[in-house]
Each structure stands twice: as C-alpha cells, then as structure tokens.
Amino acid sequence: MNTFLAVALTGLLSVTALLALARLYRGPSLLDRVVAADMLLATMIGAVGAEAAVNGHATTLPVLVVLSLLGFIGSVSLVRFAAREDQ
C-alpha cells in the first residue's frame, strides 16, 4: 500500500510539473509564465514536503521555508514589474 501511494504521488507530481513546464514554455504573456513558474515551485514544495513526510524527518523544513519565501518574493516582484511596464 505504501509503495502504491509513493508511485501515485510521484506520478501526479510529475504530471503537474510537466504541465507547468509546458505553460512556462508556451505561455503567451509574461503573467502566464509567472503563474506557471509559481506552480512549478509549488510542485517542488509539495514534492519536498511529501518526501519529508514519507521518510519521517524534519530536516527539510528550512528548505521548505526558503522555497516558500522565494516563490512569494519572486511572484510579487514580477507582478510589480509587469504592472509598472503596463503604464
């Protein structure tokens, strides 16, 4: 049962990452690419969190915090750049 859940979770995270990469590559506008990059980062956070939960250790908590802050700061700065560019 545990192996099945790990394989299913890996498959779902892989499909999510591939779809985000496709949107990142094809996105017609800058904001589409920003949302795709944010989704890719959220997928990475989910994968690291799932790995920590499966292995039962909390040593990756600082990595999760840094990835979350990176996603937030990156999204806010790119949206501010896009808003300034439209004026």
C-alpha positions as CSV (number, residue, x, y, z in Angstrom):
1,M,0.0,0.0,0.0
2,N,2.8,2.4,0.9
3,T,4.6,1.7,-2.4
4,F,1.4,2.3,-4.4
5,L,0.9,5.7,-2.7
6,A,4.5,6.7,-3.4
7,V,4.2,5.8,-7.0
8,A,0.9,7.5,-7.4
9,L,2.2,10.7,-5.7
10,T,5.3,10.7,-7.8
11,G,3.2,10.3,-11.0
12,L,0.9,13.1,-10.0
13,L,3.7,15.5,-9.1
14,S,5.5,14.6,-12.4
15,V,2.4,15.3,-14.5
16,T,1.9,18.6,-12.6
17,A,5.5,19.6,-13.2
18,L,5.2,18.7,-16.9
19,L,2.1,20.7,-17.4
20,A,3.6,23.7,-15.6
21,L,6.7,23.5,-17.8
22,A,4.5,23.3,-20.9
23,R,2.7,26.5,-19.8
24,L,6.0,28.1,-18.9
25,Y,7.3,27.4,-22.4
26,R,4.1,28.2,-24.4
27,G,2.6,31.0,-22.2
28,P,1.6,33.8,-24.5
29,S,2.2,36.6,-21.9
30,L,4.6,37.3,-19.1
31,L,1.9,36.8,-16.4
32,D,1.1,33.3,-17.7
33,R,4.8,32.4,-17.4
34,V,4.9,33.8,-13.9
35,V,1.9,31.7,-12.8
36,A,3.5,28.7,-14.4
37,A,6.8,29.3,-12.6
38,D,4.9,29.7,-9.3
39,M,3.0,26.5,-10.0
40,L,6.3,24.7,-10.7
41,L,7.7,26.0,-7.4
42,A,4.6,24.9,-5.5
43,T,5.0,21.4,-7.1
44,M,8.6,21.3,-5.8
45,I,7.5,22.3,-2.4
46,G,4.9,19.6,-2.4
47,A,7.5,17.0,-3.5
48,V,9.9,18.0,-0.8
49,G,7.1,18.0,1.8
50,A,5.9,14.6,0.7
51,E,9.5,13.2,0.8
52,A,9.9,14.6,4.4
53,A,6.5,13.1,5.4
54,V,7.3,9.7,3.9
55,N,10.8,9.5,5.5
56,G,9.6,10.9,8.8
57,H,12.2,13.7,9.2
58,A,12.0,17.4,9.7
59,T,15.5,18.3,8.4
60,T,14.0,19.7,5.2
61,L,11.8,22.2,6.9
62,P,14.3,25.1,6.3
63,V,14.4,24.1,2.6
64,L,10.6,24.4,2.5
65,V,10.6,27.8,4.2
66,V,13.2,29.1,1.8
67,L,11.4,27.8,-1.3
68,S,8.1,29.3,0.0
69,L,9.8,32.7,0.6
70,L,11.4,32.5,-2.8
71,G,8.1,31.9,-4.5
72,F,6.4,34.7,-2.7
73,I,9.1,37.3,-3.3
74,G,9.6,36.2,-6.9
75,S,5.8,36.4,-7.7
76,V,5.4,39.8,-6.0
77,S,8.4,41.3,-7.7
78,L,7.5,40.0,-11.2
79,V,3.9,41.3,-10.8
80,R,5.2,44.7,-9.7
81,F,7.5,44.7,-12.7
82,A,4.6,43.8,-15.0
83,A,2.3,46.4,-13.5
84,R,5.0,49.1,-13.9
85,E,5.6,48.0,-17.5
86,D,1.9,48.4,-18.5
87,Q,1.8,52.1,-17.5
